[in-house]
Amino acid sequence: MNEQPGFSHPAEAQILARVPETVRNRARAVRLMVFDVDGILTDGSLWYGEHGEAVKPFNALDGHGLRLLREQGIRVAWVSGRKSAITARRAAELGISPALQGVRDKITTVEELAREAGLSLQAVGYMGDDIIDLPVLQCVGFAASVPNAPFYVGQAAHWTSTLRGGAGAVRECCDLILAAQGRLGACFTASLSTLGGAIQ
């Protein structure tokens, strides 16, 4: 993966102008980005029908952001404390692998993912919103959260999205990483060339 693709776009400057240089540097180093699911990729709502959990709302903008990360050579993984067939289905739709569920010890899991990828934790990013995510947020190179997380979780993050979980926060994070690495501009050209493709 080239460190400097040599492609820039005005959107990159607009995004980075609102982000401290220390955060840009952390986002620039990310080679593996791991996301919690409930409260990050969703708004945390759990809709139950007569026969059990029926619906979780996912955001199409987030899905496209995840695809852009992967297309630009950044590994993406999901690590969720809950188990849900709907989460597995959404991960399969987006081609996200691994999408690990029922994980209580997230720091050990993330450390294993980093080892498998041949990366140090400084090259790993993580986005989470609750107590179970704190050990990971405190150890990775780029820690991200959402504004609706408990304040003590948000304090552990290097960066907090302006959008809430499930409402574009993941896309905002993806765009920041791509902009910090000078890769967001390339996504505009790639997206224009694939108009009419599958909606994420």
N, C-alpha and C positions, 0 to 999 in steps of 0.2 A: 504494500500500500504506500503510495507516494505521500511524503509528509507535506509537500507544497504543490498542489495540483496546478497552480498558476491560473486559476479561474476565480474571478470575483464577481460580485453582484451587489447593487445598492442595498438589497435587503440585509446582507451581512453586516454592513456598517450600521444600519438602523437597529438591528438586534443587539450588536455588541456595544453600542453607545450607551445602553442602559445597564450594562453589566460591568462590575469592577474588574480590573485587570487580573487580580488574583483568581477570580472565578473563571475568566477566559482561559487562563493558563491551565487550570484544572480540567476544564472541558476539552481543551486541546489535546490532553494526554489520554483521553478515554479511547480504549480499543475494545472494551466489552462493557455494554450498558445493561444492567439488570433492573427489572421493574417488579415491584409488588403489584398485585392486581386490585383487590378491593380497596377503594378509596383513592386509587391512583389511576388505573385504567377504567375504573367505574367510579360512580359518585358514592360508593359505599352502601347503596340501597340493596336490599335483598327482598325480592318480591316472591312471596310464597303463594302457590295455588293450593287447591284441595289435596293434591297428591305430592306436595313437597315443593322445593325451590323451582320456580318456573322461569324467572326472567332476571337477567342482569343487563343494565344498559351500558353498552360500549359506544365509543365515539369514533366515527369514520375518519375524522381528522387525525386522531391519534394513530389509527391503523396505517394511514398513509405515511405519517412521520416515521413509524417503525420500519416500514418498507424502505423509505429513503435511507435510513441508517444502514440497513443491511446492504442496500445497493452500493453504498459508498464504503463498504468493507468493514463496517463496525459490527461486531457480534452483538446479538440481542438475546436475552434470556428473561424468562418470567420465573419468579419464585413466590409462591403464594402459601399462606398459612392455612387456607381453606381448600377443600376439595369440591370441585364443581364440574359437571359434564359440560356446562355452558362455557366455562373458561377453556376447557380442552378443545371445544369446537371452535371458539374464536381464535385460539392459538393456531389450530390447524388451518383455518382460513387464511391467516396471515403468514403461514410458514414459519412460525416461531418455534425454535427448538434449541435448547430444552425449555419446556414449560412445566416446571416442577410444582406439584401441589401437595398440600398436607405437610408442609415443612415448618417445623417449630424452631429448629436450630438454624436460623438463616445464615449466620456468620460462617459456620462450618461449610454449609452448602456453597456459599459464594466463594470461599477460599478454595474449595474443590474445583469450581468452575474456572477460577483464575489459573489454578495449576494445570488443568486440562488444556487451557488455551496458551500455556507458557507465558503467563503474564504475572506481574506483581500487582498487589492491590492498588498501587498508585495509578495503574492503567485501567482500573475498573471504576465504573460509575454505578450508583444505586439510587433509585427513587422510591421512597417509602413514606408512610404517614402515621405509624403507630409504634407502641412500645416494642413490639416484636422486631421492628426494623432498626431500632436504635444501635445495637451492636455493630450492624453493618454500616450504618451511616457514620459511625465514629471511626471506622477503619479504612474506608475506601478513599481513593484519590479525589473523587467528585461525588459529593453527597447532595441529593436534591429532594425537595419535599413540596407540599402544596399548602396554600394558605389556610385551608380548613383542618389541617393537622393540629393536634394538641400543641400548645406553645413550646413545651419542653422537647418535643420531637423537632419542631421547626428550628429550635436553637442549635440542634446538632447538624443542620444542613448548611452547606456552603452557599446554596442557591435555593430560592423558593419561587415557584411559578406565580404569575399573577392570576392565572386561571385555576379554577378548582378542579379537584380530581374528577375524572369522567367528563369534563367539559372543555377539553383541549389542553390540559396541563402537560400531558405526555408529548403532544405535538410541539408545544412551546419548548420543552426540554430537548427534543430531537433537533429542532431548528437551532437552538443555542449551540449544541455540540457541533453540528454541521457548519455553522457560521464561524465558530472559533477555530475550526480546522480548515477553513477556506474551501469548504466543499458544498455549501448551500447553493452557490451559483450554478454549479454543474447540474443540480437537481432540476432547475427551471428548464434547461434545455432538454434534459432527459424526459421530464414530464410532458413537455409540449410534443415530443416525438412519439409519445405513447398514448395520446388522447384517444379515448374510446376503449381503453383497457378496463380491467376489472376495478370496480370501486372497492376501496379498502374499508 
